[in-house]
Amino acid sequence: MPTVVAYHDIVKGKNHWLSSPKREDVFGPLGVTNIRTFVDPEDPAKVALVLDVPDMDALMAAMQQPSMGEAMEHDGVVPETLRILVEEKADAS
């Protein structure tokens, strides 16, 4: 199960973002677990999530759904700043 880092800017404040139930609402049905939140201490408008994702294809498909856009809007996510990094391991060659 890959670990994913998603980072982006927010506009509604870190407390609003941190307390939002929307992450569980949209990621829970996808089987995403171990969701951790991070805030840049020097710029609290920059935040990140670390997630364990069982199915990357399902996650990427969900990212295109209106429900994900609505959750991001609720949380104050600036969509054009969203970057997703996926854990990769070096080849054992």
Phi and psi restraints in degrees (range 20) as a CNS / XPLOR table:
assign (resid 1 and name C) (resid 2 and name N)
       (resid 2 and name CA) (resid 2 and name C) 1.0 -72.1 20.0 2
assign (resid 2 and name N) (resid 2 and name CA)
       (resid 2 and name C) (resid 3 and name N) 1.0 149.7 20.0 2
assign (resid 2 and name C) (resid 3 and name N)
       (resid 3 and name CA) (resid 3 and name C) 1.0 -95.6 20.0 2
assign (resid 3 and name N) (resid 3 and name CA)
       (resid 3 and name C) (resid 4 and name N) 1.0 137.6 20.0 2
assign (resid 3 and name C) (resid 4 and name N)
       (resid 4 and name CA) (resid 4 and name C) 1.0 -122.0 20.0 2
assign (resid 4 and name N) (resid 4 and name CA)
       (resid 4 and name C) (resid 5 and name N) 1.0 139.7 20.0 2
assign (resid 4 and name C) (resid 5 and name N)
       (resid 5 and name CA) (resid 5 and name C) 1.0 -111.7 20.0 2
assign (resid 5 and name N) (resid 5 and name CA)
       (resid 5 and name C) (resid 6 and name N) 1.0 127.7 20.0 2
assign (resid 5 and name C) (resid 6 and name N)
       (resid 6 and name CA) (resid 6 and name C) 1.0 -122.3 20.0 2
assign (resid 6 and name N) (resid 6 and name CA)
       (resid 6 and name C) (resid 7 and name N) 1.0 123.1 20.0 2
assign (resid 6 and name C) (resid 7 and name N)
       (resid 7 and name CA) (resid 7 and name C) 1.0 -128.5 20.0 2
assign (resid 7 and name N) (resid 7 and name CA)
       (resid 7 and name C) (resid 8 and name N) 1.0 150.1 20.0 2
assign (resid 7 and name C) (resid 8 and name N)
       (resid 8 and name CA) (resid 8 and name C) 1.0 -168.0 20.0 2
assign (resid 8 and name N) (resid 8 and name CA)
       (resid 8 and name C) (resid 9 and name N) 1.0 173.3 20.0 2
assign (resid 8 and name C) (resid 9 and name N)
       (resid 9 and name CA) (resid 9 and name C) 1.0 -95.2 20.0 2
assign (resid 9 and name N) (resid 9 and name CA)
       (resid 9 and name C) (resid 10 and name N) 1.0 156.1 20.0 2
assign (resid 9 and name C) (resid 10 and name N)
       (resid 10 and name CA) (resid 10 and name C) 1.0 -129.7 20.0 2
assign (resid 10 and name N) (resid 10 and name CA)
       (resid 10 and name C) (resid 11 and name N) 1.0 157.1 20.0 2
assign (resid 10 and name C) (resid 11 and name N)
       (resid 11 and name CA) (resid 11 and name C) 1.0 -121.8 20.0 2
assign (resid 11 and name N) (resid 11 and name CA)
       (resid 11 and name C) (resid 12 and name N) 1.0 -5.4 20.0 2
assign (resid 11 and name C) (resid 12 and name N)
       (resid 12 and name CA) (resid 12 and name C) 1.0 -102.9 20.0 2
assign (resid 12 and name N) (resid 12 and name CA)
       (resid 12 and name C) (resid 13 and name N) 1.0 8.5 20.0 2
assign (resid 12 and name C) (resid 13 and name N)
       (resid 13 and name CA) (resid 13 and name C) 1.0 94.0 20.0 2
assign (resid 13 and name N) (resid 13 and name CA)
       (resid 13 and name C) (resid 14 and name N) 1.0 147.8 20.0 2
assign (resid 13 and name C) (resid 14 and name N)
       (resid 14 and name CA) (resid 14 and name C) 1.0 -65.9 20.0 2
assign (resid 14 and name N) (resid 14 and name CA)
       (resid 14 and name C) (resid 15 and name N) 1.0 -36.8 20.0 2
assign (resid 14 and name C) (resid 15 and name N)
       (resid 15 and name CA) (resid 15 and name C) 1.0 -64.6 20.0 2
assign (resid 15 and name N) (resid 15 and name CA)
       (resid 15 and name C) (resid 16 and name N) 1.0 -39.8 20.0 2
assign (resid 15 and name C) (resid 16 and name N)
       (resid 16 and name CA) (resid 16 and name C) 1.0 -61.7 20.0 2
assign (resid 16 and name N) (resid 16 and name CA)
       (resid 16 and name C) (resid 17 and name N) 1.0 -47.4 20.0 2
assign (resid 16 and name C) (resid 17 and name N)
       (resid 17 and name CA) (resid 17 and name C) 1.0 -63.9 20.0 2
assign (resid 17 and name N) (resid 17 and name CA)
       (resid 17 and name C) (resid 18 and name N) 1.0 -46.5 20.0 2
assign (resid 17 and name C) (resid 18 and name N)
       (resid 18 and name CA) (resid 18 and name C) 1.0 -63.3 20.0 2
assign (resid 18 and name N) (resid 18 and name CA)
       (resid 18 and name C) (resid 19 and name N) 1.0 -35.5 20.0 2
assign (resid 18 and name C) (resid 19 and name N)
       (resid 19 and name CA) (resid 19 and name C) 1.0 -89.1 20.0 2
assign (resid 19 and name N) (resid 19 and name CA)
       (resid 19 and name C) (resid 20 and name N) 1.0 -2.3 20.0 2
assign (resid 19 and name C) (resid 20 and name N)
       (resid 20 and name CA) (resid 20 and name C) 1.0 -67.9 20.0 2
assign (resid 20 and name N) (resid 20 and name CA)
       (resid 20 and name C) (resid 21 and name N) 1.0 135.7 20.0 2
assign (resid 20 and name C) (resid 21 and name N)
       (resid 21 and name CA) (resid 21 and name C) 1.0 -85.0 20.0 2
assign (resid 21 and name N) (resid 21 and name CA)
       (resid 21 and name C) (resid 22 and name N) 1.0 -3.2 20.0 2
assign (resid 21 and name C) (resid 22 and name N)
       (resid 22 and name CA) (resid 22 and name C) 1.0 -64.2 20.0 2
assign (resid 22 and name N) (resid 22 and name CA)
       (resid 22 and name C) (resid 23 and name N) 1.0 -31.9 20.0 2
assign (resid 22 and name C) (resid 23 and name N)
       (resid 23 and name CA) (resid 23 and name C) 1.0 -58.6 20.0 2
assign (resid 23 and name N) (resid 23 and name CA)
       (resid 23 and name C) (resid 24 and name N) 1.0 -48.4 20.0 2
assign (resid 23 and name C) (resid 24 and name N)
       (resid 24 and name CA) (resid 24 and name C) 1.0 -63.6 20.0 2
assign (resid 24 and name N) (resid 24 and name CA)
       (resid 24 and name C) (resid 25 and name N) 1.0 -37.8 20.0 2
assign (resid 24 and name C) (resid 25 and name N)
       (resid 25 and name CA) (resid 25 and name C) 1.0 -60.8 20.0 2
assign (resid 25 and name N) (resid 25 and name CA)
       (resid 25 and name C) (resid 26 and name N) 1.0 -41.8 20.0 2
assign (resid 25 and name C) (resid 26 and name N)
       (resid 26 and name CA) (resid 26 and name C) 1.0 -93.6 20.0 2
assign (resid 26 and name N) (resid 26 and name CA)
       (resid 26 and name C) (resid 27 and name N) 1.0 -32.9 20.0 2
assign (resid 26 and name C) (resid 27 and name N)
       (resid 27 and name CA) (resid 27 and name C) 1.0 -88.1 20.0 2
assign (resid 27 and name N) (resid 27 and name CA)
       (resid 27 and name C) (resid 28 and name N) 1.0 -29.2 20.0 2
assign (resid 27 and name C) (resid 28 and name N)
       (resid 28 and name CA) (resid 28 and name C) 1.0 -55.3 20.0 2
assign (resid 28 and name N) (resid 28 and name CA)
       (resid 28 and name C) (resid 29 and name N) 1.0 -50.4 20.0 2
assign (resid 28 and name C) (resid 29 and name N)
       (resid 29 and name CA) (resid 29 and name C) 1.0 -62.7 20.0 2
assign (resid 29 and name N) (resid 29 and name CA)
       (resid 29 and name C) (resid 30 and name N) 1.0 -17.6 20.0 2
assign (resid 29 and name C) (resid 30 and name N)
       (resid 30 and name CA) (resid 30 and name C) 1.0 -87.8 20.0 2
assign (resid 30 and name N) (resid 30 and name CA)
       (resid 30 and name C) (resid 31 and name N) 1.0 -1.9 20.0 2
assign (resid 30 and name C) (resid 31 and name N)
       (resid 31 and name CA) (resid 31 and name C) 1.0 80.6 20.0 2
assign (resid 31 and name N) (resid 31 and name CA)
       (resid 31 and name C) (resid 32 and name N) 1.0 10.0 20.0 2
assign (resid 31 and name C) (resid 32 and name N)
       (resid 32 and name CA) (resid 32 and name C) 1.0 -67.9 20.0 2
assign (resid 32 and name N) (resid 32 and name CA)
       (resid 32 and name C) (resid 33 and name N) 1.0 134.1 20.0 2
assign (resid 32 and name C) (resid 33 and name N)
       (resid 33 and name CA) (resid 33 and name C) 1.0 -130.9 20.0 2
assign (resid 33 and name N) (resid 33 and name CA)
       (resid 33 and name C) (resid 34 and name N) 1.0 171.8 20.0 2
assign (resid 33 and name C) (resid 34 and name N)
       (resid 34 and name CA) (resid 34 and name C) 1.0 55.2 20.0 2
assign (resid 34 and name N) (resid 34 and name CA)
       (resid 34 and name C) (resid 35 and name N) 1.0 46.7 20.0 2
assign (resid 34 and name C) (resid 35 and name N)
       (resid 35 and name CA) (resid 35 and name C) 1.0 -76.0 20.0 2
assign (resid 35 and name N) (resid 35 and name CA)
       (resid 35 and name C) (resid 36 and name N) 1.0 121.8 20.0 2
assign (resid 35 and name C) (resid 36 and name N)
       (resid 36 and name CA) (resid 36 and name C) 1.0 -120.4 20.0 2
assign (resid 36 and name N) (resid 36 and name CA)
       (resid 36 and name C) (resid 37 and name N) 1.0 142.3 20.0 2
assign (resid 36 and name C) (resid 37 and name N)
       (resid 37 and name CA) (resid 37 and name C) 1.0 -109.8 20.0 2
assign (resid 37 and name N) (resid 37 and name CA)
       (resid 37 and name C) (resid 38 and name N) 1.0 145.6 20.0 2
assign (resid 37 and name C) (resid 38 and name N)
       (resid 38 and name CA) (resid 38 and name C) 1.0 -137.6 20.0 2
assign (resid 38 and name N) (resid 38 and name CA)
       (resid 38 and name C) (resid 39 and name N) 1.0 144.9 20.0 2
assign (resid 38 and name C) (resid 39 and name N)
       (resid 39 and name CA) (resid 39 and name C) 1.0 -131.0 20.0 2
assign (resid 39 and name N) (resid 39 and name CA)
       (resid 39 and name C) (resid 40 and name N) 1.0 134.2 20.0 2
assign (resid 39 and name C) (resid 40 and name N)
       (resid 40 and name CA) (resid 40 and name C) 1.0 -67.6 20.0 2
assign (resid 40 and name N) (resid 40 and name CA)
       (resid 40 and name C) (resid 41 and name N) 1.0 117.7 20.0 2
assign (resid 40 and name C) (resid 41 and name N)
       (resid 41 and name CA) (resid 41 and name C) 1.0 -66.3 20.0 2
assign (resid 41 and name N) (resid 41 and name CA)
       (resid 41 and name C) (resid 42 and name N) 1.0 -20.0 20.0 2
assign (resid 41 and name C) (resid 42 and name N)
       (resid 42 and name CA) (resid 42 and name C) 1.0 -94.1 20.0 2
assign (resid 42 and name N) (resid 42 and name CA)
       (resid 42 and name C) (resid 43 and name N) 1.0 -17.6 20.0 2
assign (resid 42 and name C) (resid 43 and name N)
       (resid 43 and name CA) (resid 43 and name C) 1.0 -149.2 20.0 2
assign (resid 43 and name N) (resid 43 and name CA)
       (resid 43 and name C) (resid 44 and name N) 1.0 88.1 20.0 2
assign (resid 43 and name C) (resid 44 and name N)
       (resid 44 and name CA) (resid 44 and name C) 1.0 -66.9 20.0 2
assign (resid 44 and name N) (resid 44 and name CA)
       (resid 44 and name C) (resid 45 and name N) 1.0 1.1 20.0 2
assign (resid 44 and name C) (resid 45 and name N)
       (resid 45 and name CA) (resid 45 and name C) 1.0 -86.3 20.0 2
assign (resid 45 and name N) (resid 45 and name CA)
       (resid 45 and name C) (resid 46 and name N) 1.0 -2.5 20.0 2
assign (resid 45 and name C) (resid 46 and name N)
       (resid 46 and name CA) (resid 46 and name C) 1.0 -110.8 20.0 2
assign (resid 46 and name N) (resid 46 and name CA)
       (resid 46 and name C) (resid 47 and name N) 1.0 120.1 20.0 2
assign (resid 46 and name C) (resid 47 and name N)
       (resid 47 and name CA) (resid 47 and name C) 1.0 -134.6 20.0 2
assign (resid 47 and name N) (resid 47 and name CA)
       (resid 47 and name C) (resid 48 and name N) 1.0 167.7 20.0 2
assign (resid 47 and name C) (resid 48 and name N)
       (resid 48 and name CA) (resid 48 and name C) 1.0 -150.0 20.0 2
assign (resid 48 and name N) (resid 48 and name CA)
       (resid 48 and name C) (resid 49 and name N) 1.0 157.9 20.0 2
assign (resid 48 and name C) (resid 49 and name N)
       (resid 49 and name CA) (resid 49 and name C) 1.0 -122.9 20.0 2
assign (resid 49 and name N) (resid 49 and name CA)
       (resid 49 and name C) (resid 50 and name N) 1.0 146.2 20.0 2
assign (resid 49 and name C) (resid 50 and name N)
       (resid 50 and name CA) (resid 50 and name C) 1.0 -120.0 20.0 2
assign (resid 50 and name N) (resid 50 and name CA)
       (resid 50 and name C) (resid 51 and name N) 1.0 130.5 20.0 2
assign (resid 50 and name C) (resid 51 and name N)
       (resid 51 and name CA) (resid 51 and name C) 1.0 -138.0 20.0 2
assign (resid 51 and name N) (resid 51 and name CA)
       (resid 51 and name C) (resid 52 and name N) 1.0 148.7 20.0 2
assign (resid 51 and name C) (resid 52 and name N)
       (resid 52 and name CA) (resid 52 and name C) 1.0 -99.2 20.0 2
assign (resid 52 and name N) (resid 52 and name CA)
       (resid 52 and name C) (resid 53 and name N) 1.0 120.6 20.0 2
assign (resid 52 and name C) (resid 53 and name N)
       (resid 53 and name CA) (resid 53 and name C) 1.0 -117.1 20.0 2
assign (resid 53 and name N) (resid 53 and name CA)
       (resid 53 and name C) (resid 54 and name N) 1.0 115.4 20.0 2
assign (resid 53 and name C) (resid 54 and name N)
       (resid 54 and name CA) (resid 54 and name C) 1.0 -74.5 20.0 2
assign (resid 54 and name N) (resid 54 and name CA)
       (resid 54 and name C) (resid 55 and name N) 1.0 -24.8 20.0 2
assign (resid 54 and name C) (resid 55 and name N)
       (resid 55 and name CA) (resid 55 and name C) 1.0 -142.6 20.0 2
assign (resid 55 and name N) (resid 55 and name CA)
       (resid 55 and name C) (resid 56 and name N) 1.0 98.6 20.0 2
assign (resid 55 and name C) (resid 56 and name N)
       (resid 56 and name CA) (resid 56 and name C) 1.0 -63.9 20.0 2
assign (resid 56 and name N) (resid 56 and name CA)
       (resid 56 and name C) (resid 57 and name N) 1.0 -36.6 20.0 2
assign (resid 56 and name C) (resid 57 and name N)
       (resid 57 and name CA) (resid 57 and name C) 1.0 -62.3 20.0 2
assign (resid 57 and name N) (resid 57 and name CA)
       (resid 57 and name C) (resid 58 and name N) 1.0 -42.4 20.0 2
assign (resid 57 and name C) (resid 58 and name N)
       (resid 58 and name CA) (resid 58 and name C) 1.0 -65.1 20.0 2
assign (resid 58 and name N) (resid 58 and name CA)
       (resid 58 and name C) (resid 59 and name N) 1.0 -40.3 20.0 2
assign (resid 58 and name C) (resid 59 and name N)
       (resid 59 and name CA) (resid 59 and name C) 1.0 -63.2 20.0 2
assign (resid 59 and name N) (resid 59 and name CA)
       (resid 59 and name C) (resid 60 and name N) 1.0 -46.7 20.0 2
assign (resid 59 and name C) (resid 60 and name N)
       (resid 60 and name CA) (resid 60 and name C) 1.0 -66.2 20.0 2
assign (resid 60 and name N) (resid 60 and name CA)
       (resid 60 and name C) (resid 61 and name N) 1.0 -34.8 20.0 2
assign (resid 60 and name C) (resid 61 and name N)
       (resid 61 and name CA) (resid 61 and name C) 1.0 -66.7 20.0 2
assign (resid 61 and name N) (resid 61 and name CA)
       (resid 61 and name C) (resid 62 and name N) 1.0 -41.4 20.0 2
assign (resid 61 and name C) (resid 62 and name N)
       (resid 62 and name CA) (resid 62 and name C) 1.0 -64.2 20.0 2
assign (resid 62 and name N) (resid 62 and name CA)
       (resid 62 and name C) (resid 63 and name N) 1.0 -31.4 20.0 2
assign (resid 62 and name C) (resid 63 and name N)
       (resid 63 and name CA) (resid 63 and name C) 1.0 -63.0 20.0 2
assign (resid 63 and name N) (resid 63 and name CA)
       (resid 63 and name C) (resid 64 and name N) 1.0 -20.1 20.0 2
assign (resid 63 and name C) (resid 64 and name N)
       (resid 64 and name CA) (resid 64 and name C) 1.0 -92.7 20.0 2
assign (resid 64 and name N) (resid 64 and name CA)
       (resid 64 and name C) (resid 65 and name N) 1.0 -4.8 20.0 2
assign (resid 64 and name C) (resid 65 and name N)
       (resid 65 and name CA) (resid 65 and name C) 1.0 -84.1 20.0 2
assign (resid 65 and name N) (resid 65 and name CA)
       (resid 65 and name C) (resid 66 and name N) 1.0 149.1 20.0 2
assign (resid 65 and name C) (resid 66 and name N)
       (resid 66 and name CA) (resid 66 and name C) 1.0 -56.6 20.0 2
assign (resid 66 and name N) (resid 66 and name CA)
       (resid 66 and name C) (resid 67 and name N) 1.0 -34.7 20.0 2
assign (resid 66 and name C) (resid 67 and name N)
       (resid 67 and name CA) (resid 67 and name C) 1.0 -62.3 20.0 2
assign (resid 67 and name N) (resid 67 and name CA)
       (resid 67 and name C) (resid 68 and name N) 1.0 -34.6 20.0 2
assign (resid 67 and name C) (resid 68 and name N)
       (resid 68 and name CA) (resid 68 and name C) 1.0 -70.5 20.0 2
assign (resid 68 and name N) (resid 68 and name CA)
       (resid 68 and name C) (resid 69 and name N) 1.0 -41.9 20.0 2
assign (resid 68 and name C) (resid 69 and name N)
       (resid 69 and name CA) (resid 69 and name C) 1.0 -61.6 20.0 2
assign (resid 69 and name N) (resid 69 and name CA)
       (resid 69 and name C) (resid 70 and name N) 1.0 -39.7 20.0 2
assign (resid 69 and name C) (resid 70 and name N)
       (resid 70 and name CA) (resid 70 and name C) 1.0 -65.5 20.0 2
assign (resid 70 and name N) (resid 70 and name CA)
       (resid 70 and name C) (resid 71 and name N) 1.0 -40.7 20.0 2
assign (resid 70 and name C) (resid 71 and name N)
       (resid 71 and name CA) (resid 71 and name C) 1.0 -64.6 20.0 2
assign (resid 71 and name N) (resid 71 and name CA)
       (resid 71 and name C) (resid 72 and name N) 1.0 -42.3 20.0 2
assign (resid 71 and name C) (resid 72 and name N)
       (resid 72 and name CA) (resid 72 and name C) 1.0 -64.0 20.0 2
assign (resid 72 and name N) (resid 72 and name CA)
       (resid 72 and name C) (resid 73 and name N) 1.0 -41.5 20.0 2
assign (resid 72 and name C) (resid 73 and name N)
       (resid 73 and name CA) (resid 73 and name C) 1.0 -63.3 20.0 2
assign (resid 73 and name N) (resid 73 and name CA)
       (resid 73 and name C) (resid 74 and name N) 1.0 -44.5 20.0 2
assign (resid 73 and name C) (resid 74 and name N)
       (resid 74 and name CA) (resid 74 and name C) 1.0 -57.4 20.0 2
assign (resid 74 and name N) (resid 74 and name CA)
       (resid 74 and name C) (resid 75 and name N) 1.0 -41.8 20.0 2
assign (resid 74 and name C) (resid 75 and name N)
       (resid 75 and name CA) (resid 75 and name C) 1.0 -79.5 20.0 2
assign (resid 75 and name N) (resid 75 and name CA)
       (resid 75 and name C) (resid 76 and name N) 1.0 -8.7 20.0 2
assign (resid 75 and name C) (resid 76 and name N)
       (resid 76 and name CA) (resid 76 and name C) 1.0 81.4 20.0 2
assign (resid 76 and name N) (resid 76 and name CA)
       (resid 76 and name C) (resid 77 and name N) 1.0 21.5 20.0 2
assign (resid 76 and name C) (resid 77 and name N)
       (resid 77 and name CA) (resid 77 and name C) 1.0 -70.0 20.0 2
assign (resid 77 and name N) (resid 77 and name CA)
       (resid 77 and name C) (resid 78 and name N) 1.0 137.0 20.0 2
assign (resid 77 and name C) (resid 78 and name N)
       (resid 78 and name CA) (resid 78 and name C) 1.0 -90.7 20.0 2
assign (resid 78 and name N) (resid 78 and name CA)
       (resid 78 and name C) (resid 79 and name N) 1.0 100.4 20.0 2
assign (resid 78 and name C) (resid 79 and name N)
       (resid 79 and name CA) (resid 79 and name C) 1.0 -55.8 20.0 2
assign (resid 79 and name N) (resid 79 and name CA)
       (resid 79 and name C) (resid 80 and name N) 1.0 -38.2 20.0 2
assign (resid 79 and name C) (resid 80 and name N)
       (resid 80 and name CA) (resid 80 and name C) 1.0 -69.8 20.0 2
assign (resid 80 and name N) (resid 80 and name CA)
       (resid 80 and name C) (resid 81 and name N) 1.0 -9.7 20.0 2
assign (resid 80 and name C) (resid 81 and name N)
       (resid 81 and name CA) (resid 81 and name C) 1.0 -95.1 20.0 2
assign (resid 81 and name N) (resid 81 and name CA)
       (resid 81 and name C) (resid 82 and name N) 1.0 -6.9 20.0 2
assign (resid 81 and name C) (resid 82 and name N)
       (resid 82 and name CA) (resid 82 and name C) 1.0 -66.3 20.0 2
assign (resid 82 and name N) (resid 82 and name CA)
       (resid 82 and name C) (resid 83 and name N) 1.0 128.3 20.0 2
assign (resid 82 and name C) (resid 83 and name N)
       (resid 83 and name CA) (resid 83 and name C) 1.0 -129.7 20.0 2
assign (resid 83 and name N) (resid 83 and name CA)
       (resid 83 and name C) (resid 84 and name N) 1.0 137.5 20.0 2
assign (resid 83 and name C) (resid 84 and name N)
       (resid 84 and name CA) (resid 84 and name C) 1.0 -120.1 20.0 2
assign (resid 84 and name N) (resid 84 and name CA)
       (resid 84 and name C) (resid 85 and name N) 1.0 127.1 20.0 2
assign (resid 84 and name C) (resid 85 and name N)
       (resid 85 and name CA) (resid 85 and name C) 1.0 -115.5 20.0 2
assign (resid 85 and name N) (resid 85 and name CA)
       (resid 85 and name C) (resid 86 and name N) 1.0 136.2 20.0 2
assign (resid 85 and name C) (resid 86 and name N)
       (resid 86 and name CA) (resid 86 and name C) 1.0 -115.0 20.0 2
assign (resid 86 and name N) (resid 86 and name CA)
       (resid 86 and name C) (resid 87 and name N) 1.0 132.5 20.0 2
assign (resid 86 and name C) (resid 87 and name N)
       (resid 87 and name CA) (resid 87 and name C) 1.0 -59.7 20.0 2
assign (resid 87 and name N) (resid 87 and name CA)
       (resid 87 and name C) (resid 88 and name N) 1.0 132.9 20.0 2
assign (resid 87 and name C) (resid 88 and name N)
       (resid 88 and name CA) (resid 88 and name C) 1.0 -134.6 20.0 2
assign (resid 88 and name N) (resid 88 and name CA)
       (resid 88 and name C) (resid 89 and name N) 1.0 147.4 20.0 2
assign (resid 88 and name C) (resid 89 and name N)
       (resid 89 and name CA) (resid 89 and name C) 1.0 -110.7 20.0 2
assign (resid 89 and name N) (resid 89 and name CA)
       (resid 89 and name C) (resid 90 and name N) 1.0 147.9 20.0 2
assign (resid 89 and name C) (resid 90 and name N)
       (resid 90 and name CA) (resid 90 and name C) 1.0 -65.5 20.0 2
assign (resid 90 and name N) (resid 90 and name CA)
       (resid 90 and name C) (resid 91 and name N) 1.0 145.5 20.0 2
assign (resid 90 and name C) (resid 91 and name N)
       (resid 91 and name CA) (resid 91 and name C) 1.0 -63.8 20.0 2
assign (resid 91 and name N) (resid 91 and name CA)
       (resid 91 and name C) (resid 92 and name N) 1.0 143.1 20.0 2
assign (resid 91 and name C) (resid 92 and name N)
       (resid 92 and name CA) (resid 92 and name C) 1.0 -89.7 20.0 2
assign (resid 92 and name N) (resid 92 and name CA)
       (resid 92 and name C) (resid 93 and name N) 1.0 48.0 20.0 2
